[in-house]
Amino acid sequence: MTALRLICPKLHALLGLALLQAGCADTINNHYYVEGAAGQGGSGGDGGIPPLDTGYPDAPKPDVEASAHELAPFAKPGTRFWLAVSEAQLSRMNEGGGVVDGPLDGDLYSPEGGGATFVDHLVITAPGESGQIADYGQVQAKIVGQSTRRAWSERSIPNLNLDADQFVDQQRIGGFEHLRLNNAQVGSIFREHVTLELFRRLGYPAPLSTYAWVQSNVWGKDVAIPYVLVERYKSSFCEREQEGLGGGCVNMWEFVGDFAQDGGAGPIPLDVAPPGPVPPPGLPVASVFDDPNSCQLERCDNTRVKELEALLRATPAGEGFESATEEFVDWPSFHRFQCLSWMFATGDDAIHGSNNVVLVERTDGKFQYLPYSVDLSLGQTWVTDVPLAGQNALASGCQTDPSCWANTISACEDLIQDLVELDPVSVLDEAHAELEAEGMLRDGDEPRYEFLRAWLEARVQSLPVELENNREAPQGCSGGTVDCGGYCDFPENCGNQVPVDLYPRR
């Protein structure tokens, strides 16, 4: 069997995982297939969904109903996803090739209506020699990604978002409604999973991840491709991670951008609000929290988050910034998040790039960032030099407040000690060993493994020295940005700010 490979370290000590991942026992109501009738969900004239055995004869043969499938996809690597997709749906999925979600290259308008793209059948085989096989029927599938986006073709591997119950009421895949299958094209097979695992083992809420095989009629019968399987940030994550989220999630947003960029009144003074791209006078930009597509739960109430946004615009930088905002911000979590971003070099994140942002409004009324799309990490070429200092609203304000910055340094000291005790190299070694056992290592993965091993060994040694060099809070603009006349940005961008009303998503 042909294999293009991906990685996974051993997940352990996941409390309640077996209960969480138990198959859904609810009554399953199918909406997608009536013999001879047109398919539902915006099929664009596909016609009836063909039965698995005749329409896709190379697919595995199910031996159990989906509602009784014994599957725990994150307990260990090796779950197999077999996706049966029609030519019409494949064409629709491949259309949206831009960096923003939309019908075609992010265009605002298109000639056809909406509707979910889907695979006709999703057949899943549980890990192990005798793993059960179940057909989950028609499942929503969407190609996603920015730098990692690839078309789905005979010669390329896409990222895929799966929604288990778009067409089958209350259907879950091993307890999960939403899953993401990542192609690992940018960060290699190791980085995303290992980084998420390090977040989790150091006690910071992060999604589950592991490695899975993906097959499809697009690639042919004998092609099996290793993927990174990642839990999506949804309500089930909030329920499991209540302890680290102040009791759970009230609202959750995923977006590109930052607080306090919604005024339209020109550059925000450096002593009032954070650095970052802002619109020129007279060209207002909507707050990221006005975009309903940013919401990751069934619905979001942006009242309190916009109160925080207004507070950040009105709170001068400097001494007292942390205390002035502590009613809204869970600062201990923020300090840890900023430290972990620096420690693992996740430079394309909320702290350093106002990108790949996941923000939670917690049950206790405070706000907290979560790690997202961390394939750019651990010495990846694009982001090799990631400073401790950040550029977004909260980091910039904290860095001007001596007490707040001292708390950041203290949090980093604790995390560095925890990392030494954890031994991050062993986490990578576990991943490599499990990939090897599953036959998931690809050509070129050994050099990547050796590089990452050396990087982690050196990182453990260098972090205490770097922290000492950061004890004095940064002044002015940071991260390579300069003062562009009242706001911070990279030199080549000074004077070139433009309004943005579509926020790209990874």
C-alpha positions in Angstrom: 0.0 0.0 0.0 1.4 3.4 -1.0 1.9 5.8 1.9 2.7 9.5 2.2 3.4 10.0 5.9 2.5 12.1 9.0 3.3 12.0 12.8 1.9 11.5 16.3 3.2 11.3 19.9 1.4 9.2 22.5 -1.5 11.0 24.2 -1.9 10.0 27.8 -3.7 10.8 31.0 -6.8 12.1 29.1 -9.4 12.1 31.8 -12.8 10.9 30.7 -11.7 10.2 27.1 -13.3 6.9 26.8 -16.7 8.3 27.9 -16.3 11.3 25.7 -15.4 9.3 22.6 -18.1 6.6 23.0 -20.2 6.2 19.9 -23.4 8.2 19.7 -26.3 6.0 20.7 -29.0 8.5 19.6 -31.5 7.6 16.9 -30.0 8.4 13.5 -32.2 10.2 11.0 -30.8 10.3 7.4 -31.6 13.3 5.3 -29.3 12.7 2.3 -30.5 9.8 0.3 -33.8 8.8 -1.4 -33.4 6.3 -4.2 -33.6 8.1 -7.5 -34.1 11.6 -5.9 -31.7 14.5 -5.9 -29.3 14.7 -3.1 -29.7 17.4 -0.4 -27.4 20.0 0.9 -26.6 22.0 -2.3 -25.5 19.0 -4.3 -25.8 21.0 -7.5 -27.6 18.2 -9.4 -25.6 15.2 -8.3 -28.7 13.1 -8.2 -29.2 10.4 -5.7 -26.2 9.4 -3.6 -25.0 6.1 -4.9 -24.9 3.1 -2.5 -21.4 2.4 -1.2 -21.0 -1.1 -2.6 -21.9 -0.2 -6.2 -20.9 3.4 -6.4 -17.6 3.0 -4.6 -16.6 -0.7 -4.8 -13.0 -0.1 -3.6 -14.2 1.3 -0.2 -13.9 -0.9 2.9 -16.9 -3.0 3.6 -18.8 -1.9 6.8 -19.4 -4.5 9.5 -21.3 -2.3 12.0 -23.7 0.5 12.0 -22.3 4.0 12.6 -24.4 4.4 15.8 -22.7 1.3 17.3 -19.2 2.0 16.0 -16.6 1.5 18.8 -14.2 4.3 17.9 -11.9 6.6 20.0 -10.1 8.5 17.2 -7.6 10.4 19.6 -6.8 7.5 21.9 -4.1 6.3 19.5 -3.0 6.8 15.9 -4.1 4.7 13.0 -7.8 5.4 12.5 -8.6 5.1 8.7 -10.9 7.6 7.0 -12.1 6.5 3.5 -13.8 9.4 1.7 -16.1 8.7 -1.3 -16.6 11.9 -3.3 -18.4 12.6 -6.6 -16.8 14.5 -9.4 -19.3 17.3 -9.0 -18.7 17.8 -5.3 -14.9 17.5 -5.8 -15.1 20.3 -8.3 -17.1 22.5 -5.9 -14.6 21.9 -3.1 -11.7 22.8 -5.2 -13.2 26.1 -6.4 -12.5 28.2 -3.3 -8.7 28.6 -3.9 -8.3 32.0 -2.2 -7.1 32.9 1.3 -10.6 33.7 2.5 -13.7 31.6 2.7 -16.0 32.1 -0.2 -17.6 30.6 -3.3 -14.6 31.1 -5.6 -11.3 32.6 -4.6 -13.1 34.5 -1.8 -15.4 36.4 -4.3 -18.3 38.2 -2.7 -20.9 36.9 -5.2 -21.3 33.7 -7.2 -24.0 32.5 -9.7 -25.1 29.5 -7.6 -26.6 29.4 -4.1 -24.9 28.2 -1.0 -25.0 24.7 0.5 -22.5 22.5 2.1 -20.0 20.5 0.1 -19.9 16.8 1.1 -18.6 13.4 0.5 -21.2 10.8 -0.5 -19.9 8.3 2.2 -17.4 8.5 5.0 -16.2 5.0 5.9 -14.1 4.8 9.0 -12.1 1.9 10.3 -11.1 1.9 13.9 -7.4 1.3 14.7 -6.1 -2.2 15.2 -6.2 -5.5 13.3 -9.8 -6.1 14.2 -11.1 -2.5 14.2 -14.7 -2.1 13.3 -15.7 -0.5 10.0 -18.7 1.8 9.7 -20.2 3.9 7.0 -21.2 7.4 8.3 -23.0 8.2 5.1 -23.1 11.7 3.7 -20.8 14.0 5.7 -20.0 17.7 5.1 -16.4 18.1 3.9 -14.7 21.4 3.1 -11.2 22.2 1.8 -9.5 24.7 4.1 -6.2 26.4 4.7 -4.0 29.4 3.9 -0.4 28.5 3.2 -1.3 24.8 3.7 -4.2 24.9 1.3 -4.0 22.3 -1.5 -6.5 21.1 -4.1 -7.9 17.6 -3.8 -6.6 15.8 -6.8 -4.6 12.7 -7.8 -1.4 14.5 -7.1 -2.2 16.7 -4.2 -3.4 16.4 -0.6 -5.9 18.9 0.9 -6.8 19.9 4.4 -10.3 18.8 5.2 -12.9 20.0 7.8 -15.5 17.4 8.5 -19.0 18.1 10.1 -20.5 14.8 11.1 -24.1 15.9 11.6 -24.7 18.3 8.8 -27.0 15.7 7.1 -27.4 13.1 9.8 -29.1 14.4 13.0 -26.8 14.2 16.1 -24.3 12.0 14.4 -20.9 11.9 16.0 -17.5 10.4 15.0 -16.3 8.7 18.1 -18.0 11.5 20.2 -16.9 14.4 18.0 -19.1 16.4 15.7 -16.2 18.4 14.0 -12.8 17.1 13.0 -10.0 18.5 10.9 -7.6 16.4 8.8 -4.4 18.4 8.2 -1.9 17.7 5.4 1.2 18.8 7.3 2.7 20.3 4.2 4.2 23.4 5.9 5.2 22.4 9.4 6.2 18.8 8.5 4.5 15.8 10.0 5.8 16.5 13.5 5.3 20.1 14.5 1.6 20.7 14.9 0.9 17.5 16.9 4.0 17.8 19.0 3.4 21.4 19.8 -0.2 20.8 20.8 0.9 17.9 22.9 3.5 20.1 24.7 0.8 22.7 25.4 -1.4 20.1 26.9 1.2 18.4 29.0 2.2 21.8 30.4 -1.3 22.3 31.6 -2.6 24.7 29.0 -6.0 23.9 27.2 -5.4 22.7 23.7 -7.2 20.5 21.2 -6.6 16.8 21.0 -4.5 15.6 18.1 -3.1 12.4 16.7 -2.4 10.8 13.3 -4.8 9.0 11.0 -4.8 7.4 7.6 -6.9 9.0 4.8 -8.0 7.2 1.6 -10.4 8.1 -1.1 -11.6 7.2 -4.6 -9.7 10.3 -5.8 -6.3 8.8 -5.1 -7.1 5.2 -5.9 -7.6 1.9 -4.1 -4.1 1.4 -2.8 -3.1 4.9 -1.7 -3.2 5.7 2.1 -1.9 9.0 3.3 -0.9 9.9 6.9 -2.7 13.0 8.1 -2.6 15.0 11.3 -6.1 14.6 13.0 -7.0 17.6 15.1 -10.1 18.3 17.3 -11.9 21.5 16.3 -12.6 24.1 18.9 -16.3 23.6 19.6 -18.6 23.1 22.7 -17.3 19.6 23.4 -13.8 21.0 23.9 -15.1 23.6 26.3 -16.9 20.9 28.3 -13.9 18.7 28.6 -11.5 21.6 29.5 -13.8 23.4 32.0 -11.1 23.5 34.7 -8.7 25.4 32.6 -11.3 27.7 31.1 -12.9 29.2 34.2 -15.8 26.8 34.1 -16.3 26.6 30.4 -17.0 28.7 27.3 -19.8 31.2 26.9 -18.6 32.5 23.5 -15.8 31.5 21.2 -14.4 33.3 18.1 -11.8 32.3 15.5 -10.5 35.1 13.4 -7.6 37.1 12.0 -7.1 40.5 13.6 -7.0 42.2 17.0 -8.9 44.3 19.4 -9.3 48.0 19.0 -9.0 48.3 15.3 -12.6 49.2 14.6 -12.8 52.9 15.1 -12.2 54.2 11.6 -10.8 57.4 13.1 -7.2 56.9 11.9 -4.1 55.5 13.6 -4.5 54.8 17.3 -1.9 56.6 19.4 0.8 54.4 20.7 0.2 55.5 24.3 -3.5 54.5 24.1 -3.7 51.3 22.1 -1.5 48.6 20.6 0.6 48.6 17.5 -0.8 47.0 14.4 -2.3 47.8 11.0 -5.1 50.4 11.2 -7.2 52.1 8.5 -6.6 55.6 7.3 -9.1 58.3 8.4 -12.6 58.0 7.0 -12.4 54.3 6.1 -14.0 52.5 9.0 -13.3 48.8 9.5 -15.8 46.5 11.2 -14.7 44.9 14.5 -13.7 41.3 14.0 -16.4 40.5 16.6 -19.1 41.9 14.2 -18.4 39.0 11.8 -20.9 36.2 12.5 -18.6 33.7 10.7 -16.0 34.2 13.5 -18.3 32.5 16.0 -17.4 28.9 16.7 -20.4 27.9 18.8 -24.0 27.7 17.7 -24.3 31.4 18.3 -22.2 34.2 20.0 -23.0 37.3 21.9 -20.4 39.9 21.3 -21.6 42.4 24.0 -18.9 41.8 26.6 -16.1 41.3 24.1 -16.8 44.7 22.6 -16.9 46.2 26.0 -13.4 44.8 26.4 -12.5 46.2 23.0 -13.7 49.7 24.1 -11.9 49.4 27.4 -8.6 48.7 25.6 -9.1 51.7 23.3 -9.6 53.9 26.4 -6.9 52.5 28.7 -3.6 54.2 28.3 -0.5 52.0 28.1 1.8 52.1 31.1 1.6 51.4 34.8 -1.8 50.0 35.9 -2.7 48.5 32.5 -3.1 45.0 34.0 -5.2 46.1 36.9 -7.4 48.3 34.7 -8.3 45.3 32.5 -8.3 42.4 35.0 -12.1 42.4 35.2 -12.1 41.1 31.6 -8.7 39.4 31.0 -7.6 36.2 32.7 -4.0 37.5 33.0 -2.5 34.4 34.5 -3.6 32.5 31.4 -2.5 35.2 29.1 1.0 35.3 30.6 1.3 31.5 30.2 0.0 31.7 26.6 2.6 34.4 25.7 5.4 32.4 27.3 4.4 29.2 25.5 4.2 31.1 22.2 7.8 32.3 22.7 9.1 28.9 24.0 7.7 27.0 21.1 8.1 29.7 18.5 4.5 29.8 17.2 5.2 33.1 15.4 2.0 33.1 13.2 -0.3 33.4 16.2 -2.5 35.9 18.1 0.5 37.3 20.1 2.9 38.0 17.3 0.9 38.1 14.1 -2.7 38.7 15.0 -3.3 35.6 13.0 -4.8 32.2 13.8 -6.6 33.7 16.8 -9.0 31.7 18.9 -10.5 33.8 21.8 -12.9 32.4 24.4 -15.2 34.3 26.7 -15.2 32.1 29.8 -18.1 31.2 32.1 -16.4 33.5 34.8 -16.6 36.5 32.4 -12.9 36.6 31.5 -11.2 36.2 28.1 -8.5 33.7 27.2 -6.6 32.9 24.0 -6.1 29.3 22.8 -3.4 27.8 20.6 -4.5 27.3 17.0 -2.8 26.3 13.7 0.6 25.8 15.4 2.3 24.0 12.5 4.5 27.1 12.2 6.5 26.3 15.3 9.6 24.6 16.8 12.2 26.4 14.6 10.2 26.3 11.3 12.1 28.3 8.7 9.6 31.1 8.3 9.5 31.9 12.0 12.8 31.0 13.4 13.2 34.1 15.6 10.1 34.6 17.7 10.6 37.1 20.5 8.9 37.0 24.0 7.5 40.4 23.4 4.3 40.5 21.4 2.5 43.0 19.2 -1.2 42.5 19.8 -3.3 44.7 22.1 -2.9 42.8 25.4 0.8 42.0 24.9 1.6 45.6 24.0 -0.3 47.0 26.9 1.3 44.6 29.4 4.8 45.3 28.2 4.4 48.9 29.2 3.2 48.0 32.7 6.1 47.0 35.0 4.0 44.8 37.3 2.3 43.1 34.3 5.7 42.4 32.6 7.1 41.0 35.9 4.2 38.6 36.0 5.0 37.5 32.5 8.6 36.8 33.4 7.5 34.9 36.5 5.1 32.7 34.5 7.9 32.0 32.0 10.3 31.0 34.8 7.7 28.4 36.0 7.0 27.1 32.5 10.7 26.7 31.7 11.2 24.6 34.8 8.1 22.5 33.9 9.5 22.0 30.4 12.8 20.8 31.7 11.1 18.3 33.9 8.8 17.2 31.1 11.7 16.6 28.7 10.3 17.8 25.4 12.7 15.6 23.4 11.0 12.5 24.9 7.6 13.8 23.6 9.1 14.0 20.1 10.7 10.6 20.5 7.3 9.1 21.4 5.8 10.6 18.3 8.6 9.2 16.1 8.3 5.7 17.6 4.5 5.6 17.1 4.7 6.8 13.6 7.3 4.2 12.8 5.2 1.5 14.4 2.2 2.5 12.2 4.3 2.7 9.0 3.5 6.4 8.7 7.0 7.8 8.3 7.6 9.3 4.8 10.8 9.9 2.9 12.5 12.9 4.4 10.9 12.6 7.8 14.1 11.2 9.5 16.1 14.4 8.7 13.1 16.5 10.1 13.0 14.4 13.2 16.8 14.8 13.8 16.5 18.6 13.2 13.6 18.9 15.7 15.4 16.8 18.2 18.4 19.0 18.1 16.2 22.2 18.2 14.4 21.0 21.3 17.6 20.0 23.0 19.1 23.5 22.3 15.9 25.3 23.2 15.8 23.8 26.7 19.3 25.2 27.2 18.8 28.6 25.6 15.4 29.6 27.2 16.8 30.6 30.7 19.4 32.8 29.0 16.9 34.4 26.7 14.6 35.0 29.7 17.3 36.9 31.5 17.7 39.1 28.5 14.0 39.9 28.6 13.7 40.9 32.2 13.6 44.6 31.2 10.3 45.2 29.4 10.6 46.1 25.7 10.0 49.8 24.8 8.2 51.2 21.8 7.6 49.0 18.8 8.8 45.4 18.8 9.2 42.3 16.6 10.9 44.2 13.8 8.2 46.9 13.6 8.9 50.6 13.7 6.9 53.8 14.6 5.0 54.7 11.4 3.8 58.0 12.8 1.6 56.9 15.6 1.3 53.2 15.0 3.7 50.3 14.7 4.2 48.3 11.6 7.0 46.9 9.4 9.0 49.6 7.7 7.8 48.5 4.2 4.2 48.9 5.3 4.3 52.4 6.7 1.6 54.5 5.1 0.2 51.6 3.2 -2.6 50.6 5.6 -5.8 49.5 3.9 -9.2 48.6 5.4 -10.0 44.9 5.7 -13.5 43.6 5.9 -12.9 39.9 5.1 -10.8 38.0 7.6 -8.9 35.0 6.2 -9.0 31.8 8.1 -6.5 28.9 8.1 
